[in-house]
Amino acid sequence: MGVHQFWDTEKVIENAVTMCTVTHHDQRCEASAVAVSVAISLMLQRKYYDGNHFNVTDIIQESFKCACSRLSGPRIHENKEELKTYMFCQDIAELQLAERDSIGYTFKCVGAGFWALKQDNFRQAIQTVVMNAGDADTNGAVAGALLGCKLGGTSLPDTWLSGLLHKTWLDKKVDRKIDIGPITKYGYLTIDKGSPDLEAELNISGDLTIGSEFLQLKCLCTPNKNVLNTLPIFIEYEHDELSDNFISIVNFFPAYFDKEPFLLSGGSCLSGRVVLTNPTSKNTSGEFEVIITYNIVTCKDDKNYRCRLSYIDTASVTNVVVSQSERLIIKGTPNKPDNIPSRSPDSKIFPGDNVTLICSDNRTNEVTKESP
C-alpha cells in the first residue's frame, strides 16, 4: 500500500490500516503494515534522497514514528521498544527468524524487511533472509519490496526474472495492478521529453548575482482537455551533465491535494532562504504555475534546471512530462578595494626603456556555500 497515493503519507497510513484490518486486526499488525508502507512511500517521494543514495536511517526513523502511532494500551511502551529493536536491527541473526514459538510473528517479518533495506545487493540480501528460515516466503516478500524499491528494477537478478515459474501469469497480475494507477508500467520516474496533452515550461527571472533579494524559478504548466488530474510537481537541477542525472529539490502539490510544498533532501540547503508557492487554482484543466522565490541569493550557481510532473489522462493512463532545461548562472559581485596600491619602479627609467604596467583587482565569485 506504499505505492497507492504515495505522495500523501497520511493517506498511505490510512490505506495500510484499512487493508490490514481486513485480516489482521491486532495493533502490532497495523503498526507493521504502516511501517513498511510508509518506508516505500518515502522512497517514491525521494524525500531522503541526495541524488545518489537514500538516507536509510532517516527513512526507518520516520517509518517507525508513523508505525508507533498505531500502538496504544497498557503494553504500548513494551510494544514500541520491541518494534524499535526489530526495525533498527543490524545483524539478521538477532531476529531469530526460525525461533520455533514465534515463526510468523509480525515484528519478525518487519525486522527482516528493514534489515534488507540496509543492504546494497539484492540477490545476497534476499538469499540471506530466506536461508534464515522461519516464515521465509513472507519475510522474503517484504524484504524484496523494501530493498527493491530502494535499489530499483535494474538491481533484480535477470535469472530470477527470466526463469521465474509461471512468469506469464504473474505478469498479467502485475499489469492489472499497474492499470489501477497512478504509476507507469516502467516506474513512477519514467520520463518522456514532452506530451501533446500537457506542456511544461521553466522560467527564471530576477537579479542573478550574489546578494540579490529577488530571484524566481517559475514552472508554468498548460494542460489540455485530455488531462484528468495532475500529480505532484518537482523542480530539479542537473547533478551530472554527462549522464543527464537530475536531482529533485522541491515537491509541489496541486490544490486538490491540500498539502503544503516542501524541500526535498536535494534542496535542503535552501531551507529558510526561499518561499514555495503551490498552484492556487483547484481547476486542473487550465494553466497553473509553481514558484520558488529566493529571499536572498547567497550561493554561486551554474547548472541546468527543469520541472517535472506527472498527470492522469482521460484514459486513466499515468504520463510523466519534463520541461526543457534552463541554465541558472549566479555570479559574485565585485568588492570595493580597501585601497589603491601604488609602487615605485625598482630602478631609474630612461627614455626608450620598455615599461610594463600591471593592474589587478580583488573581484571574486567564491562563496562559502554551494548551490542550489
The 8 nearest C-alpha neighbors of each residue, nearest first, counted from 0:
[[1, 2, 36, 15, 3, 14, 11, 18],
 [0, 2, 36, 40, 39, 5, 3, 37],
 [3, 1, 5, 0, 40, 4, 39, 43],
 [2, 4, 5, 0, 1, 181, 11, 180],
 [5, 3, 6, 7, 2, 11, 10, 1],
 [4, 6, 40, 2, 3, 7, 1, 11],
 [5, 7, 4, 44, 8, 40, 231, 43],
 [8, 6, 10, 5, 9, 4, 11, 258],
 [9, 7, 11, 10, 12, 6, 5, 37],
 [10, 8, 12, 11, 7, 13, 14, 37],
 [11, 9, 13, 12, 7, 8, 14, 4],
 [10, 12, 8, 14, 9, 13, 1, 15],
 [13, 11, 15, 9, 10, 14, 33, 16],
 [12, 14, 10, 16, 11, 15, 17, 9],
 [13, 15, 17, 11, 12, 16, 10, 18],
 [16, 14, 12, 18, 17, 13, 0, 33],
 [15, 17, 19, 13, 14, 18, 29, 20],
 [18, 16, 14, 15, 19, 20, 13, 21],
 [17, 19, 15, 16, 21, 20, 14, 22],
 [20, 18, 16, 21, 23, 17, 15, 29],
 [19, 21, 24, 23, 22, 17, 18, 16],
 [20, 22, 19, 18, 23, 17, 24, 16],
 [21, 23, 20, 19, 24, 18, 25, 28],
 [24, 22, 20, 19, 25, 28, 21, 29],
 [23, 25, 20, 26, 22, 28, 19, 29],
 [26, 24, 28, 27, 23, 29, 20, 30],
 [27, 25, 29, 28, 70, 30, 69, 24],
 [28, 26, 30, 29, 25, 31, 70, 105],
 [27, 29, 31, 26, 25, 30, 105, 23],
 [30, 28, 26, 32, 27, 31, 16, 19],
 [29, 31, 66, 27, 33, 28, 69, 32],
 [32, 30, 28, 34, 29, 33, 109, 27],
 [33, 31, 29, 35, 30, 34, 15, 36],
 [32, 34, 30, 36, 66, 31, 12, 35],
 [35, 33, 62, 66, 31, 37, 32, 36],
 [34, 36, 38, 32, 33, 37, 39, 31],
 [37, 35, 1, 33, 39, 38, 0, 34],
 [36, 38, 40, 39, 34, 62, 35, 33],
 [39, 37, 41, 35, 36, 40, 62, 58],
 [38, 40, 1, 42, 36, 37, 41, 43],
 [39, 41, 5, 1, 37, 43, 42, 38],
 [42, 40, 44, 38, 43, 39, 46, 37],
 [41, 43, 45, 39, 44, 40, 38, 46],
 [42, 44, 40, 45, 41, 39, 5, 2],
 [43, 45, 41, 46, 42, 6, 40, 5],
 [46, 44, 42, 48, 43, 47, 41, 263],
 [45, 47, 44, 263, 41, 48, 264, 42],
 [48, 46, 54, 264, 53, 45, 49, 58],
 [47, 49, 53, 45, 50, 52, 46, 264],
 [50, 48, 265, 51, 52, 264, 53, 47],
 [49, 51, 246, 48, 52, 265, 245, 238],
 [50, 52, 49, 48, 53, 246, 244, 238],
 [53, 51, 48, 49, 50, 54, 47, 55],
 [52, 54, 48, 47, 55, 49, 51, 149],
 [53, 55, 47, 56, 57, 48, 58, 52],
 [54, 56, 58, 57, 53, 59, 117, 116],
 [55, 57, 59, 58, 54, 60, 87, 117],
 [58, 56, 60, 59, 55, 54, 61, 47],
 [57, 59, 55, 61, 56, 60, 38, 62],
 [60, 58, 62, 56, 57, 61, 63, 55],
 [59, 61, 57, 63, 58, 62, 56, 64],
 [60, 62, 64, 63, 58, 59, 57, 65],
 [63, 61, 34, 59, 65, 64, 60, 37],
 [64, 62, 66, 60, 61, 65, 59, 34],
 [63, 65, 61, 67, 62, 66, 60, 68],
 [66, 64, 62, 68, 67, 63, 61, 34],
 [65, 67, 30, 63, 34, 33, 68, 64],
 [68, 66, 64, 69, 70, 65, 63, 79],
 [67, 69, 66, 65, 70, 64, 30, 71],
 [68, 70, 67, 30, 66, 26, 29, 71],
 [71, 69, 67, 68, 75, 26, 30, 27],
 [72, 70, 75, 69, 73, 74, 68, 26],
 [71, 73, 75, 74, 70, 76, 78, 26],
 [72, 74, 75, 71, 76, 77, 78, 70],
 [75, 73, 77, 72, 76, 78, 71, 70],
 [74, 76, 71, 78, 72, 77, 73, 70],
 [77, 75, 79, 78, 74, 80, 73, 71],
 [76, 78, 80, 74, 79, 75, 81, 82],
 [79, 77, 81, 75, 76, 80, 74, 82],
 [80, 78, 82, 76, 81, 77, 83, 75],
 [81, 79, 83, 77, 82, 78, 84, 76],
 [80, 82, 78, 84, 83, 79, 77, 85],
 [83, 81, 79, 85, 84, 80, 78, 86],
 [84, 82, 80, 86, 81, 85, 87, 79],
 [85, 83, 81, 82, 87, 86, 88, 80],
 [84, 86, 110, 82, 88, 83, 87, 81],
 [87, 85, 110, 83, 113, 88, 84, 82],
 [86, 88, 84, 85, 83, 89, 113, 114],
 [87, 89, 85, 86, 90, 84, 114, 110],
 [90, 88, 87, 114, 91, 117, 93, 86],
 [91, 89, 92, 93, 88, 114, 94, 87],
 [90, 92, 93, 94, 89, 114, 88, 111],
 [91, 93, 94, 90, 95, 96, 131, 89],
 [92, 94, 91, 95, 90, 88, 89, 96],
 [95, 93, 92, 96, 91, 107, 110, 85],
 [96, 94, 98, 93, 97, 92, 91, 107],
 [95, 97, 133, 94, 98, 131, 107, 132],
 [98, 96, 133, 132, 95, 99, 102, 131],
 [97, 99, 95, 96, 101, 100, 102, 133],
 [98, 100, 101, 97, 102, 133, 96, 95],
 [101, 99, 98, 102, 97, 104, 103, 133],
 [102, 100, 104, 98, 99, 103, 97, 96],
 [103, 101, 133, 104, 134, 99, 98, 97],
 [102, 104, 134, 101, 105, 108, 133, 107],
 [105, 103, 101, 107, 102, 106, 108, 134],
 [104, 106, 108, 107, 28, 103, 109, 31],
 [105, 107, 109, 108, 104, 110, 82, 85],
 [108, 106, 110, 109, 105, 104, 111, 94],
 [107, 109, 138, 111, 105, 110, 106, 112],
 [110, 108, 106, 112, 107, 111, 31, 113],
 [109, 111, 85, 107, 86, 113, 108, 112],
 [112, 110, 108, 114, 109, 113, 138, 142],
 [142, 113, 111, 109, 141, 115, 110, 114],
 [112, 114, 116, 115, 110, 86, 111, 109],
 [113, 115, 111, 116, 112, 117, 110, 88],
 [114, 116, 112, 113, 118, 117, 142, 124],
 [115, 117, 146, 113, 114, 118, 145, 112],
 [116, 118, 115, 114, 55, 113, 119, 146],
 [119, 117, 115, 116, 120, 124, 114, 146],
 [120, 118, 121, 117, 150, 124, 116, 146],
 [121, 119, 123, 122, 118, 124, 154, 150],
 [120, 122, 124, 123, 125, 119, 154, 155],
 [123, 121, 125, 124, 120, 126, 156, 155],
 [122, 124, 126, 120, 121, 125, 127, 128],
 [123, 125, 127, 121, 126, 122, 115, 120],
 [126, 124, 128, 127, 122, 123, 139, 129],
 [125, 127, 123, 129, 124, 128, 130, 122],
 [126, 128, 124, 130, 125, 129, 123, 131],
 [129, 127, 125, 131, 126, 130, 139, 124],
 [128, 130, 135, 126, 131, 132, 127, 139],
 [131, 129, 132, 127, 128, 126, 135, 125],
 [130, 132, 129, 128, 96, 127, 97, 133],
 [133, 131, 130, 135, 97, 129, 96, 134],
 [132, 134, 97, 96, 135, 102, 131, 98],
 [135, 133, 103, 102, 137, 136, 138, 132],
 [134, 136, 129, 138, 132, 133, 137, 139],
 [135, 137, 139, 138, 134, 140, 129, 133],
 [138, 136, 140, 139, 135, 134, 141, 108],
 [139, 137, 108, 135, 141, 140, 136, 111],
 [138, 140, 142, 136, 137, 141, 135, 143],
 [139, 141, 137, 143, 142, 138, 136, 144],
 [142, 140, 144, 112, 143, 138, 139, 145],
 [112, 141, 143, 139, 115, 145, 140, 144],
 [144, 142, 140, 146, 141, 147, 145, 139],
 [145, 143, 141, 147, 142, 146, 148, 140],
 [146, 144, 148, 142, 147, 143, 116, 141],
 [145, 147, 116, 149, 143, 148, 144, 115],
 [148, 146, 144, 150, 149, 143, 151, 145],
 [149, 147, 145, 146, 151, 150, 144, 39],
 [148, 150, 146, 147, 151, 145, 42, 116],
 [151, 149, 147, 148, 154, 146, 152, 119],
 [152, 150, 148, 147, 153, 154, 149, 155],
 [151, 153, 154, 155, 147, 150, 148, 186],
 [152, 154, 155, 151, 150, 156, 157, 147],
 [155, 153, 152, 151, 150, 156, 121, 147],
 [154, 156, 153, 152, 157, 121, 122, 159],
 [157, 155, 159, 158, 154, 122, 160, 121],
 [156, 158, 160, 159, 161, 155, 162, 153],
 [157, 159, 161, 160, 156, 162, 163, 155],
 [160, 158, 156, 157, 162, 163, 161, 155],
 [161, 159, 157, 163, 158, 162, 156, 155],
 [160, 162, 158, 163, 159, 157, 166, 164],
 [163, 161, 158, 160, 159, 164, 166, 157],
 [162, 164, 166, 160, 161, 159, 165, 158],
 [163, 165, 166, 162, 167, 161, 169, 168],
 [166, 164, 168, 167, 163, 169, 170, 162],
 [165, 167, 169, 163, 164, 168, 170, 161],
 [168, 166, 170, 169, 165, 171, 164, 172],
 [167, 169, 171, 165, 166, 170, 172, 173],
 [170, 168, 172, 166, 171, 167, 173, 165],
 [171, 169, 173, 167, 172, 168, 166, 174],
 [170, 172, 174, 169, 173, 168, 175, 167],
 [171, 173, 169, 175, 170, 174, 176, 168],
 [172, 174, 170, 176, 171, 175, 177, 169],
 [173, 175, 177, 171, 176, 172, 170, 178],
 [176, 174, 178, 172, 173, 177, 171, 179],
 [175, 177, 173, 174, 178, 179, 172, 180],
 [176, 178, 174, 179, 180, 175, 184, 173],
 [177, 179, 175, 180, 176, 174, 316, 315],
 [178, 180, 177, 176, 181, 175, 315, 182],
 [181, 179, 182, 178, 177, 317, 183, 176],
 [180, 182, 317, 179, 3, 183, 311, 4],
 [183, 181, 180, 187, 317, 177, 186, 184],
 [182, 184, 186, 185, 187, 317, 177, 318],
 [183, 185, 186, 177, 182, 174, 187, 178],
 [186, 184, 183, 189, 187, 188, 182, 152],
 [187, 185, 183, 188, 184, 189, 182, 152],
 [186, 188, 182, 183, 189, 185, 43, 319],
 [187, 189, 186, 190, 319, 185, 183, 43],
 [190, 188, 186, 187, 185, 319, 191, 183],
 [191, 189, 319, 188, 320, 192, 321, 318],
 [190, 192, 320, 193, 319, 321, 189, 194],
 [193, 191, 321, 320, 190, 322, 194, 323],
 [192, 194, 320, 191, 321, 195, 198, 322],
 [193, 195, 196, 197, 320, 198, 192, 191],
 [196, 194, 197, 193, 198, 223, 222, 225],
 [197, 195, 194, 223, 222, 225, 226, 198],
 [196, 198, 222, 221, 194, 195, 223, 199],
 [197, 199, 221, 220, 222, 194, 200, 196],
 [198, 200, 220, 322, 219, 221, 321, 197],
 [201, 199, 322, 219, 218, 220, 202, 323],
 [200, 202, 218, 217, 305, 219, 306, 322],
 [203, 201, 217, 216, 218, 200, 204, 325],
 [204, 202, 216, 215, 217, 201, 205, 327],
 [205, 203, 215, 214, 202, 216, 206, 207],
 [206, 204, 214, 213, 207, 215, 203, 211],
 [205, 207, 211, 208, 214, 213, 204, 212],
 [208, 206, 329, 205, 330, 328, 211, 209],
 [209, 207, 330, 329, 331, 211, 206, 210],
 [208, 210, 331, 296, 297, 211, 330, 298],
 [209, 211, 296, 297, 295, 208, 212, 332],
 [212, 210, 296, 209, 295, 213, 206, 208],
 [213, 211, 295, 294, 210, 296, 214, 293],
 [214, 212, 205, 211, 293, 206, 294, 295],
 [213, 215, 205, 293, 292, 204, 206, 212],
 [216, 214, 292, 204, 291, 203, 217, 205],
 [215, 217, 203, 291, 290, 202, 292, 218],
 [216, 218, 290, 202, 201, 289, 215, 219],
 [217, 219, 201, 289, 288, 200, 306, 202],
 [218, 220, 288, 200, 199, 287, 201, 217],
 [221, 219, 199, 287, 198, 286, 288, 222],
 [220, 222, 286, 198, 197, 285, 199, 219],
 [223, 221, 197, 196, 284, 226, 285, 198],
 [222, 224, 196, 225, 226, 197, 284, 221],
 [223, 225, 226, 284, 222, 227, 196, 313],
 [226, 224, 313, 312, 223, 196, 227, 222],
 [227, 225, 312, 224, 228, 223, 222, 313],
 [226, 228, 312, 313, 311, 225, 229, 310],
 [229, 227, 311, 310, 226, 283, 230, 312],
 [228, 230, 310, 309, 311, 283, 253, 231],
 [229, 231, 309, 310, 232, 228, 308, 253],
 [232, 230, 252, 251, 308, 253, 250, 233],
 [233, 231, 308, 251, 250, 307, 252, 230],
 [234, 232, 250, 307, 306, 249, 251, 247],
 [235, 233, 306, 249, 247, 305, 248, 307],
 [236, 234, 247, 246, 248, 305, 304, 245],
 [235, 237, 304, 245, 246, 303, 238, 305],
 [238, 236, 245, 303, 239, 244, 302, 304],
 [237, 239, 245, 244, 236, 246, 240, 50],
 [238, 240, 244, 241, 237, 242, 243, 245],
 [241, 239, 243, 242, 237, 238, 244, 303],
 [240, 242, 239, 243, 244, 238, 237, 245],
 [241, 243, 244, 240, 239, 238, 245, 237],
 [244, 242, 240, 241, 239, 245, 237, 238],
 [243, 245, 239, 242, 238, 237, 240, 246],
 [246, 244, 237, 238, 236, 235, 243, 247],
 [247, 245, 50, 235, 236, 238, 265, 237],
 [246, 248, 235, 234, 249, 265, 233, 236],
 [247, 249, 266, 265, 263, 235, 262, 234],
 [250, 248, 262, 263, 234, 233, 261, 247],
 [249, 251, 233, 260, 261, 232, 262, 231],
 [252, 250, 260, 232, 231, 277, 233, 249],
 [251, 253, 231, 232, 277, 260, 256, 258],
 [254, 252, 255, 278, 256, 231, 277, 230],
 [255, 253, 281, 256, 257, 279, 278, 280],
 [254, 256, 257, 253, 281, 252, 258, 282],
 [257, 255, 258, 254, 253, 252, 7, 259],
 [258, 256, 255, 254, 259, 253, 252, 281],
 [259, 257, 256, 252, 260, 254, 7, 253],
 [258, 260, 261, 257, 252, 277, 251, 276],
 [261, 259, 251, 250, 252, 277, 275, 258],
 [260, 262, 250, 249, 263, 259, 251, 275],
 [261, 263, 249, 266, 248, 267, 250, 264],
 [262, 264, 248, 46, 265, 266, 249, 267],
 [263, 265, 267, 266, 47, 48, 49, 46],
 [264, 266, 248, 49, 263, 267, 247, 246],
 [267, 265, 248, 264, 263, 268, 262, 269],
 [266, 268, 264, 269, 270, 265, 262, 263],
 [267, 269, 266, 270, 371, 370, 265, 369],
 [270, 268, 272, 267, 266, 273, 271, 371],
 [269, 271, 272, 268, 267, 273, 262, 266],
 [272, 270, 273, 269, 274, 294, 268, 293],
 [273, 271, 269, 294, 270, 293, 295, 274],
 [274, 272, 293, 292, 294, 271, 269, 291],
 [273, 275, 292, 291, 293, 276, 272, 294],
 [276, 274, 291, 290, 260, 273, 292, 277],
 [275, 277, 290, 289, 274, 291, 278, 260],
 [276, 278, 289, 251, 279, 252, 260, 275],
 [279, 277, 288, 289, 253, 287, 280, 254],
 [278, 280, 254, 277, 281, 287, 253, 276],
 [279, 281, 282, 278, 254, 287, 283, 253],
 [282, 280, 254, 255, 283, 279, 253, 278],
 [281, 283, 280, 284, 285, 254, 255, 287],
 [284, 282, 285, 281, 228, 229, 280, 222],
 [283, 285, 282, 222, 224, 223, 226, 286],
 [286, 284, 283, 222, 282, 221, 287, 223],
 [287, 285, 221, 220, 222, 288, 284, 219],
 [288, 286, 220, 278, 219, 285, 221, 280],
 [287, 289, 219, 218, 278, 220, 290, 217],
 [288, 290, 277, 218, 278, 276, 217, 219],
 [291, 289, 217, 276, 216, 275, 292, 218],
 [290, 292, 275, 216, 215, 274, 217, 273],
 [293, 291, 215, 274, 273, 214, 290, 294],
 [292, 294, 273, 214, 295, 213, 272, 215],
 [295, 293, 212, 272, 273, 213, 292, 296],
 [296, 294, 212, 293, 211, 210, 297, 272],
 [295, 297, 210, 209, 211, 298, 293, 212],
 [296, 298, 209, 210, 295, 299, 368, 366],
 [299, 297, 370, 368, 369, 296, 209, 300],
 [298, 300, 329, 330, 370, 209, 331, 369],
 [299, 301, 329, 328, 370, 302, 298, 327],
 [300, 302, 328, 327, 329, 326, 299, 303],
 [303, 301, 327, 326, 300, 237, 304, 236],
 [302, 304, 326, 325, 237, 324, 236, 327],
 [305, 303, 236, 325, 324, 235, 326, 237],
 [304, 306, 324, 235, 322, 234, 201, 323],
 [307, 305, 234, 322, 233, 321, 235, 218],
 [308, 306, 321, 233, 320, 232, 234, 322],
 [309, 307, 232, 320, 319, 231, 233, 321],
 [308, 310, 319, 230, 318, 320, 229, 317],
 [311, 309, 229, 230, 318, 317, 228, 312],
 [312, 310, 317, 228, 316, 227, 315, 226],
 [311, 313, 226, 227, 315, 314, 225, 316],
 [312, 314, 315, 227, 225, 226, 311, 316],
 [313, 315, 312, 316, 311, 225, 227, 317],
 [316, 314, 312, 313, 311, 317, 180, 178],
 [317, 315, 311, 314, 312, 318, 313, 180],
 [316, 318, 311, 183, 310, 181, 182, 315],
 [319, 317, 309, 310, 311, 316, 320, 183],
 [318, 320, 309, 190, 308, 191, 310, 189],
 [321, 319, 191, 193, 308, 307, 309, 192],
 [322, 320, 307, 192, 306, 193, 308, 199],
 [323, 321, 199, 200, 306, 305, 324, 201],
 [322, 324, 305, 325, 200, 321, 201, 192],
 [323, 325, 305, 304, 303, 322, 326, 201],
 [324, 326, 304, 303, 305, 327, 323, 201],
 [325, 327, 303, 302, 304, 328, 324, 301],
 [328, 326, 302, 301, 303, 325, 329, 300],
 [327, 329, 301, 300, 326, 330, 207, 302],
 [328, 330, 300, 299, 207, 208, 301, 327],
 [331, 329, 208, 299, 364, 209, 328, 332],
 [330, 332, 364, 209, 208, 363, 333, 299],
 [331, 333, 334, 208, 209, 330, 364, 362],
 [334, 332, 362, 335, 363, 331, 361, 364],
 [335, 333, 362, 336, 332, 361, 363, 360],
 [334, 336, 337, 333, 361, 362, 338, 360],
 [337, 335, 338, 334, 361, 339, 360, 362],
 [338, 336, 335, 339, 334, 340, 361, 360],
 [339, 337, 336, 340, 335, 341, 360, 361],
 [338, 340, 341, 336, 337, 360, 359, 358],
 [339, 341, 338, 342, 337, 336, 358, 359],
 [342, 340, 339, 343, 338, 344, 358, 357],
 [343, 341, 344, 340, 345, 339, 356, 357],
 [342, 344, 345, 341, 346, 347, 340, 348],
 [343, 345, 346, 342, 347, 348, 354, 341],
 [346, 344, 343, 347, 342, 348, 354, 355],
 [347, 345, 344, 348, 343, 349, 352, 354],
 [346, 348, 349, 344, 345, 343, 352, 350],
 [349, 347, 346, 352, 350, 344, 354, 351],
 [350, 348, 352, 351, 347, 353, 346, 354],
 [349, 351, 352, 348, 353, 347, 354, 346],
 [350, 352, 349, 353, 348, 354, 347, 355],
 [353, 351, 350, 349, 354, 348, 347, 355],
 [354, 352, 351, 355, 348, 350, 349, 356],
 [353, 355, 352, 356, 348, 351, 344, 357],
 [356, 354, 357, 353, 352, 358, 344, 348],
 [355, 357, 354, 358, 353, 359, 342, 344],
 [358, 356, 355, 359, 354, 360, 342, 341],
 [357, 359, 356, 360, 340, 339, 341, 355],
 [360, 358, 357, 361, 362, 340, 339, 356],
 [361, 359, 362, 358, 336, 334, 333, 335],
 [360, 362, 363, 334, 336, 359, 333, 335],
 [361, 363, 333, 334, 360, 364, 332, 331],
 [364, 362, 365, 331, 361, 333, 332, 334],
 [363, 365, 331, 330, 366, 299, 332, 362],
 [364, 366, 363, 367, 331, 299, 298, 330],
 [367, 365, 368, 298, 364, 299, 369, 297],
 [366, 368, 369, 365, 298, 297, 299, 370],
 [369, 367, 366, 298, 370, 297, 299, 268],
 [368, 370, 298, 371, 299, 367, 366, 300],
 [371, 369, 298, 300, 299, 368, 268, 269],
 [370, 369, 300, 266, 269, 268, 298, 236]]
